[in-house]
């Protein structure tokens, strides 16, 4: 790395660290004020509150990191423009594309860090965070009905229900899939209703289907009117977020989508969008560095404040585009991979075109 590259990187790193710390602090402070009434009303122990925010921080980090990079790169590049340092680099023969490399390099390192935290830290901390939010902070009413609930037990059985009614402790349109040691379906149980009783789950109006090695039926489905089963899940299990995409790693989420598809669940767009998002979220750290650099240097001869404003407006537009693309993917207006990747490809293409004009 050249001296000028190290010079730019050394200016960016402390600013980014400061920005991400501010984002984490402000996010925790806002969340604390939102839950202050519950903390006082239910007299939640300080230890529980601290545990809640310790598990909240990794989630804030992975989500706020791109925005922190956008602000820090825009600030650093604007400062270089203000003191004519970029102009000196340009006079020495460097193109804007070459000057952007140290910022993109830092963005790439942050992307690797975000990917690691999102894969190794967030799944476990998000699970604890959601549990505390729902139970200790009363974040979700115990009477709320939940749609499309999914969970997996310790025997590698997959449960999927169209509707869960916590008040009645009842599941509607429940499908249970048992898997063998190679994770291949060997038996499915479908029931219109599953009611939790003191003796286990009472399944009403369903059928049992046994599958062979390649997923073929070995026997005709065995219908039943009612059947009592002792399963290692309770109504509380279906309220826990262990099938929430934030609590799953990339491989686990991909396996869950495959398992749901095997039992005939077709509306998997939400999970598919989140799966692609686990790849694009780290890459956003690189893309916002490119956006901030191009926006801040696009008109560096006409005033640094205008360049700062352009980079921030472009960055916010990019964020909005990503959110809209995720919504389009979940609604099925476009194939998931196309919908999610469009704003990222468009942002990179436009920024590269602007940089090449200087070459």
CORFENPE-V813247 format. One line per field, one symbol per residue. ss: DSSP state (~ for helix, > for strand, _ for the rest). psi: psi as a letter, one per 20 degrees, with the letter a starting at -180 (. if undefined). burial: + if it has 9 or more other C-alpha atoms within 8 Angstrom, else -. Layout:
BEGIN
ss = ???
psi = ???
burial = ???
END
This chain:
BEGIN
ss = __~~~~~~~~~~~~~~~~~~~~~~~~~~~~~~~~~~~~~~~____~~~~~~~~~~~~~~~~~~~~~~~~~~~~~~~~~~~~~__~~~~~~~____~~~~_~~~~~~~~~~~~~~~~~~~~~~~~~~~~~~~~~~~_________>>>>>>>>____>>>>>>>>>____>>>>>>>>>>_____>>>>>>>>>>>>>__>>>>>>>>>>>>_____>____>>>>>>>>_____~~~~~_____~~~__~~~~~~~~~~~~~______~~~~~~~~~~~~~~~~~~~~~~~~~~~~~______~~~~~~~~~~~~~~~~~~~~~~~~~~~~____~~~~~~~~~~~~~~~~~~~~~___
psi = prghghgghhhgghggggghhgggggghgghghhjhghghgjlpqhhggghghhihghghghhigghhhggggggghhhhggjkhhhghhhijprhghhighghgghhghggggggghhhgggghhggghghhhggjlippiipppqlqqrpaijkppppqhppohgilqqqlpppppqahjkpphqqppqhqopprijapoppnaqpppqahkjqphrqpoqqgqpppnqkqrhhhiiqkijphhjqrghghghgggghhhjjohnjhghhghghhighghhhhgghggghgghhihliijphhhhggghgggghhgggggggggggghijhqqgggghighgggggggghghhhhi.
burial = ----++-++-+++-++--++--++--++------+--++----+----+--++-++++++++-+++-+++++++++++++++--+---++---++++-++++++++++-+++-+++++++++++++++++++++++++---------++++++--+++++++++++--+++++++++++----+++++++++++++---+++++++++++++--+-+------+-+-+------+--+-++-+-++++++--++--+-+++-+----++++++++++++++++++++++++++++++-++--++-+++++++-++--+--++--++-+++-+---++-++++++--++--+--++----
END
